Amino acid sequence: MSLRKAYLLIFIILIVDQVSKIFVKTNFILGEEVEVFRWFKILFIENEGMAWGTEIPGTYGKLFLTIFRLIAVGGIGYWLWDSVKRKHSSNYLIVAIALILAGAFGNIIDSVFYGVIFDDSHAQLATLFTDQPYGKYFHGKVVDMFYFPFWHGTLPSWLPIWGGKDFTFFNAIFNVADMAISTGVGVLIFFNKKAFHKN
């Protein structure tokens, strides 16, 4: 795969990711939910940008996370460029790297810019390019919306640890960028031999 095609893939993912986030951000109040199917819902939440909504404590935690991710994206970008320039790299590898890069960059856009281009989403619809932003540069929150609660109920009491507790499978809420990252990592894991095989 050429570098141009890899960049085109990244660009398409970024556009879909940002359009979906901006649509949800400007049409949903934080916590609002729309049921598409019983097992698929659009649920608007925001997080600090780490997996499962994890936060780094402290005043500079968010800034540290964003800067770290920018450095990581630079490294992934170089990995993509180097893999394409070698000319013997597998298309599996190049597609996987492009997906991971697109996903990481998509969430970085939220972290870097959303704090200064949107106002608050609590109890109101957010406004794009507002004059009352909810944060500042490098302190934006990542927008998530896809929720697939395939099963919800109480687990049997005979199960160790979780027995008798309320449980939802699958309870993660994510976005297009997260899907791109997960797919790219999945390709590297499940197609490992093909991804790292030199043609």
C-alpha positions as CSV (number, residue, x, y, z in Angstrom):
1,M,0.0,0.0,0.0
2,S,1.3,3.5,-0.9
3,L,1.7,6.3,1.6
4,R,-1.0,8.2,-0.3
5,K,-3.6,5.5,0.2
6,A,-2.6,5.1,3.9
7,Y,-3.1,8.9,4.3
8,L,-6.5,8.7,2.5
9,L,-7.6,6.0,4.9
10,I,-6.5,8.1,7.9
11,F,-8.3,11.2,6.5
12,I,-11.6,9.3,5.9
13,I,-11.6,7.9,9.5
14,L,-10.8,11.3,10.9
15,I,-13.7,12.9,9.0
16,V,-16.2,10.2,10.1
17,D,-14.9,10.4,13.7
18,Q,-15.1,14.2,14.0
19,V,-18.5,14.5,12.1
20,S,-20.0,11.9,14.4
21,K,-18.6,13.6,17.6
22,I,-19.6,17.1,16.6
23,F,-23.1,15.9,15.7
24,V,-23.6,14.2,19.0
25,K,-22.0,17.1,20.9
26,T,-24.3,19.6,19.3
27,N,-27.5,17.5,19.3
28,F,-27.3,15.6,22.6
29,I,-27.2,16.8,26.2
30,L,-24.6,15.0,28.3
31,G,-26.0,11.7,29.4
32,E,-28.8,11.7,26.8
33,E,-29.5,8.3,25.2
34,V,-31.3,7.2,22.1
35,E,-32.2,3.5,21.5
36,V,-31.4,2.4,18.0
37,F,-32.0,-1.3,18.8
38,R,-32.4,-3.0,22.2
39,W,-28.8,-4.0,22.1
40,F,-27.4,-0.7,20.5
41,K,-27.8,2.8,21.9
42,I,-26.3,6.2,21.2
43,L,-25.3,7.5,24.7
44,F,-23.4,10.7,24.9
45,I,-20.7,10.8,27.5
46,E,-17.3,12.6,27.8
47,N,-14.1,11.4,29.4
48,E,-10.6,12.6,30.0
49,G,-9.2,10.5,27.1
50,M,-7.9,7.4,28.7
51,A,-9.3,3.9,28.3
52,W,-12.5,3.2,30.3
53,G,-12.6,6.8,31.4
54,T,-9.6,6.6,33.6
55,E,-8.2,9.9,34.8
56,I,-4.7,11.0,35.7
57,P,-5.0,12.9,39.1
58,G,-3.5,16.3,39.7
59,T,-3.6,19.7,38.0
60,Y,-1.3,18.7,35.1
61,G,-2.6,15.1,34.7
62,K,-4.7,16.0,31.6
63,L,-1.9,18.1,30.1
64,F,0.6,15.3,30.6
65,L,-1.7,12.8,29.0
66,T,-2.3,15.0,25.9
67,I,1.4,15.7,25.4
68,F,2.2,12.0,25.8
69,R,-0.3,11.1,23.2
70,L,1.0,13.7,20.8
71,I,4.5,12.2,21.2
72,A,3.1,8.7,20.7
73,V,1.2,9.8,17.5
74,G,4.5,11.2,16.2
75,G,6.1,7.8,16.8
76,I,3.3,6.0,15.1
77,G,3.4,8.4,12.2
78,Y,7.1,7.6,11.7
79,W,6.4,3.9,12.0
80,L,3.9,4.2,9.2
81,W,6.2,6.2,7.0
82,D,9.1,3.8,7.6
83,S,6.9,0.8,6.9
84,V,5.7,2.2,3.6
85,K,9.2,3.3,2.5
86,R,10.7,-0.2,3.1
87,K,8.4,-1.3,0.2
88,H,8.5,-4.9,1.5
89,S,6.1,-4.4,4.4
90,S,2.8,-6.2,4.4
91,N,-0.4,-4.3,3.6
92,Y,-1.8,-5.8,6.8
93,L,0.9,-3.9,8.8
94,I,0.4,-0.7,6.9
95,V,-3.4,-0.8,7.3
96,A,-3.1,-1.6,11.0
97,I,-0.7,1.3,11.7
98,A,-2.9,3.7,9.7
99,L,-6.0,2.6,11.7
100,I,-4.2,3.1,15.0
101,L,-2.7,6.5,13.9
102,A,-6.1,7.7,12.7
103,G,-7.8,6.7,16.0
104,A,-5.2,8.2,18.2
105,F,-5.2,11.4,16.2
106,G,-9.0,11.6,16.3
107,N,-9.1,11.5,20.1
108,I,-6.2,14.0,20.3
109,I,-8.3,16.5,18.3
110,D,-10.9,16.3,21.1
111,S,-8.2,16.7,23.9
112,V,-6.4,19.6,22.3
113,F,-9.3,21.7,20.8
114,Y,-12.7,20.7,22.2
115,G,-12.2,22.6,25.4
116,V,-11.9,25.9,23.5
117,I,-14.4,25.4,20.7
118,F,-17.4,24.0,22.7
119,D,-19.3,25.2,25.7
120,D,-20.5,22.9,28.5
121,S,-22.9,20.0,27.6
122,H,-24.4,19.7,31.1
123,A,-28.2,20.3,30.9
124,Q,-27.8,22.0,27.5
125,L,-26.8,21.4,23.9
126,A,-23.2,22.5,23.3
127,T,-22.5,25.2,20.9
128,L,-19.6,24.9,18.3
129,F,-17.2,27.9,18.3
130,T,-18.7,29.4,21.4
131,D,-17.5,32.5,23.2
132,Q,-17.8,30.7,26.5
133,P,-15.7,27.6,26.2
134,Y,-15.8,24.9,28.9
135,G,-12.0,24.5,29.1
136,K,-8.7,25.5,27.5
137,Y,-6.2,24.1,25.0
138,F,-5.0,20.6,25.8
139,H,-7.8,20.1,28.4
140,G,-10.7,19.0,26.2
141,K,-12.8,16.0,26.9
142,V,-13.2,13.1,24.5
143,V,-16.7,12.5,23.1
144,D,-18.0,8.9,23.2
145,M,-21.4,7.6,22.0
146,F,-21.6,4.0,20.9
147,Y,-23.1,1.7,23.5
148,F,-23.8,-2.0,23.0
149,P,-25.5,-3.4,26.1
150,F,-26.0,-6.9,24.7
151,W,-27.1,-8.3,28.0
152,H,-28.1,-6.8,31.3
153,G,-29.2,-8.6,34.5
154,T,-28.2,-10.1,37.8
155,L,-25.5,-12.8,37.7
156,P,-26.2,-16.2,39.4
157,S,-25.4,-16.2,43.1
158,W,-23.2,-19.3,42.7
159,L,-20.6,-17.4,40.6
160,P,-17.5,-16.4,42.6
161,I,-16.7,-12.7,43.2
162,W,-19.5,-11.4,40.9
163,G,-22.4,-13.7,42.0
164,G,-25.6,-11.9,42.7
165,K,-24.3,-8.6,41.3
166,D,-25.9,-6.4,38.6
167,F,-24.0,-6.9,35.3
168,T,-24.0,-5.5,31.8
169,F,-22.3,-7.1,28.8
170,F,-20.9,-5.1,27.0
171,N,-20.7,-1.9,29.0
172,A,-18.0,0.1,27.2
173,I,-19.0,3.3,25.5
174,F,-16.7,4.3,22.6
175,N,-16.3,6.3,19.4
176,V,-15.1,5.9,15.8
177,A,-11.5,6.6,16.8
178,D,-11.6,4.0,19.5
179,M,-13.0,1.5,17.0
180,A,-10.1,2.3,14.6
181,I,-7.5,1.7,17.3
182,S,-9.1,-1.5,18.4
183,T,-9.3,-2.8,14.8
184,G,-5.7,-1.9,14.1
185,V,-4.5,-3.7,17.3
186,G,-6.8,-6.6,16.4
187,V,-5.2,-6.9,13.0
188,L,-1.7,-6.9,14.5
189,I,-2.7,-9.6,17.0
190,F,-4.9,-12.0,14.9
191,F,-2.9,-11.5,11.6
192,N,0.5,-11.2,13.3
193,K,2.3,-13.5,10.8
194,K,0.8,-11.8,7.8
195,A,1.3,-8.3,9.2
196,F,5.0,-8.8,9.9
197,H,5.7,-11.0,6.9
198,K,7.9,-9.4,4.3
199,N,6.6,-9.8,0.8
